[in-house]
């Protein structure tokens, strides 16, 4: 059974998903950060595949993408790094988040094969059109045991949300506000109403909310109406400001501070 499915069967609240960019701050940091996040108690990990034009991401993650690319990170290198992590004791579900262009350049079928070989559980491709996915890629992803996560915004119509929920098989990624990642989104009345409205739809997939979650208060507020939340930019900033030798300790303290 897919690790994402198992996770959501056993945990239905306060699920913490942490995002980081592969190959950042240093090219070889990917696997040590993955291990540290698991040891700190993160429920699932979202690894960003760096791209030169990450349109859904804010300045912090854009800069981490550029630095990772400058470090020499590629999709092929990421798979090389992930080779064997499951044998090294990594049991946490792993998602790869990125954009369609590098995946197509790598080869969609080859990408799916490599995901399966390295123990990747799912993918988030924000610029993959739903209709293209359904027509061209759905069967291929399923064949290789990959779950697909779709994004929903406050502007997404209920009919579209239902359509996305019908096709997703990982979770629904609720964007807390229209815009790019990392924007400081206060869990204000509008956001609360949006999350409450989505909860009332009774979706079949779990829901995780992202964009602007940075501390225990915003995590708790976001998780009130959802299965949990996603933290990205705040974690990238932590990595950026932490010396290499203190990375594991800083990650443990960061996760403990989000979900005391």
Buried (B, 14 or more C-beta within 10 A) or exposed (E): EBBBBEBBEEBEEBBBBBBBBBBBBBBEBBBBBBBBBBBBEBBBBBBBBBBEEBEBBBEBBBBBBBBBBEBEBBBEBBBEBBBEBBEEEBEBBBBBBBBBEBBEEBEBEEBBBBBBEBBBBBBBBBBBEBEEBEEEBBEBBEEBBBBBBBBBBBEBEEEBBEBBBEBBBBBBBBBBBEBBBBBEBEBEEEBBEBBEEBBEEEBEBBBBBBBBBBEEEBBBBBBEBBBBBBBBBBBBBBBEEBEEEEBBEBBBBBBEEBBE
